[in-house]
């Protein structure tokens, strides 16, 4: 496969993000291999995604089912993990199950059951993360923190899925201390529910941190950071 032409700005951005991640891991007493970079490709063209893959990106995350399906055949995805990170409607479940390696945005028993049914029909097990609305924001998806345990109890024994951890999109905060406090709260939820050791729940992934706060997220225990604009630049909407 011919290597695509590489934009030096993209190469610089990726190196800058990777260096910041490595430093945050060191500062928190972890190895850089403990945290994975998920390049968020919402509104990013297939050619540009392929450039990032050529530069070493190993995981990509898409927000929208239709957008991902529309460009996936043009992507060089050998060895690249594919995640759905945006809100998933139940009527889109059939289109996406089996097309990605993980669905990070499960926030209800109804949605988990739909993914379960389609996965069983197709003879696969779909790894999922449960999305938590850690800031209690009405405009955002996710189960409330006080209902997380109940939801995990409802879905932990569903066939065809395996709960691999938690995900959150936190409130937009500007102060480092505020960012770390909200991520610390999320990490505590992660630890508390990992200790329950429910069947079919392998609580190993904590997906939190984006372009403006991934350093603070790593310092507070994130295992996956979802970075888009810091890599690809500001999004361009048609």
N, C-alpha and C positions, 0 to 999 in steps of 0.2 A: 504493500500500500504506500503510495507516494505521500511523503510528509508535507502537510500544508505550509504555505508561507506563514511566518510567525510575526505578529505585531509586537514590536519591542515594548510598547506600553503594557500590553497584556502580560508579557513575560515579566516585566518589572513589578506589576501589580501582584502577580502570583508569588513572586519571590518575597515581596514585602509582607504579604499575608502569612506565608509560610514561616518567615523569620519571626513575626510577632507571635504566631501560635507556639513556635518552639520555645521562645523566651517565657511565655506564660506558663507553659508546661514545666519548664525548669523552675520558675518562681513558685509554682504550687507543689513542687516535689514529685512531679511525674515525668515519665518519658514522653518525648514528642510522639512516639508511636501509640500512646494511649488515647489520642484525640484525632478523629478523622475530619478532613475537610470535605464538605459537600458543596460543590459549586452550583449555585442557584442559577438556572438557565431560563427563567421567565423572560420572555420577549427577546432572547438572544438567538441569533441565527444559527443554523446547523454548522455553517462554515466556521463561525467563531467558536462554537463549542468544540469542534474538532481541533482547532488550534490549541485550546486549553487542554484537551486530552493529549495532544502531541507533546505538550509541556509537562505532562505528568499527572494531570487531574485523574483521579481514580473513582470518584463518586460524583454523580450529578443529581440535582433535585429539581423537579418541575412542579409548578403550582396548579396547572390546568390540564385536565385529561386530554382535551381536544388538541391543545397546542403541542403536547408531547407526542401524541399519536401522529400528528401531522408532519413532524420532522424526524421521528426516530429512525426511519429507514435511510435517512441521509447521514446518520451519525456513525462514527467509528467506535462501536460500543464493546468490542472484544475486551474482556477483563475489566469493564467499567460498571460499577454498581449504579442502579437506577432507582430513585426514590420518588414517590409522590408525596409532596409536602403541603400542598394546598387543601382547602376544604373539599371533601368528596361528597357529592350527592349520591343518594342510593340508586338513582336511575343511570348513573355512570359506572356502577360497580362492574357490570359485565364487560365493559370496554377496557377496564384497566387491570383487572385481576389476571395475573400471568404475564403482564407486560412490564411490570416493575419488580424489583427485588424486595421492596418494602413500602408499605403505606404508613406514613407517619401521622396521619390526621384522623384517627378513629376517636370519636367523642361521644358515642352513644351505643346502647345495646342494639338498637335497630340497625345501625350502620355495620357494626361488628357482625351481626347475624347475616346480613346480606353478603358481606365478604366471605363469611364462613360457608354459606350455601354454594356460592359460585366456585369457591376453591375446592370444595368436596366434589362438585360435579366434574371439575377438571382434573381431579386426582392430584392436587398440589396442596402444599401448606404455605400460606402467605404470612410472612413475618409482619407484625404491625407494632406501632407505637401508639399509646393512648395520649391524646392531646389534652393538656390541662390549661385552663384559662386562669393563669396564676394571678393576674391583676384584677380579675372580676369585671372585665370590660364588656359591656353589653354588645358592642359591635363586633366582638371577636368570637370565634368558635372555641370549642374546648369545654371539657367537663369542669365544673367548679371544684376546687380543692377538697371541699367537705363532702363531695359526692364521688370522689375518685375511688375510694375503697369499695363503695357499693357497686360501681360500674365494673371494677375488676372482678368482684364476686359474681356478677352476672355473666361475664364473658369468658372467664378463665378456662372453662371446660368445653367451649365451643369447638367442634372439629374443624379442621381445615385452616386454622389460624394459630399463630403462636405469638404471645405478647412478649416483646423483646425489651420494653422499657417505656419511657415517657418522652413527650415533646412539649415545648411551650413556645408561644410568641409573647414576650413580655410587653408591658407598657413602654412607651417611648420615654426614656429618662435621660437626663443630661449629666447628673453628678455620678461619679464613680461609686461613691458609697451607696447611693440608691440602687444602682444597677447590681452591685454585689449583694445587697440585702435581698432583692427579689430573687436573684439566682440562688442564694443560700436557702431561701424558703423552698424553692423548687427542689433543690438537692435533698433537703430534709424529707420531703414527700417521697422522693425516689428511694432514699435509704429506708424509710419506715415501711414502705410497701414491699421492698425487696426482702425485708426481714420476715414477711409473712409466709413466704415460700409456698404460694399457691401452685397447684398443679397447672402445667402448661404455661406458666409465667416464668420467663428467664430474664429477670430484670437487670440487664447489663448495659443498656444504652440510655443515655440522657441527652436528648437533642435540644440544645439551647444555645443561643448566641448567634447574632447576625453581623452584618458589616459594621454597625456602630457600637457593638458591645461584645464581640466574640472573645476579646481578651478577658473581660470581667467574668464571662461565662466559664471560660477554661479555669480561671482561678478558683471558681466555686464548684468545679466538678463535672463540667460538661464532657461528654465523650464524642459528640458530633456537633460541629458548628456549620451553619448554613449561610454561606457568604456569596452574595451576588454582586452588588454594585462596587464593592471594594476590589473585585476582580475584573468585571466586565465594563465598569463605568455606569453612569446613570442610565436607567432603563429608558428605552425609546418606545412609546406607544403609538401605534398606527391610528 
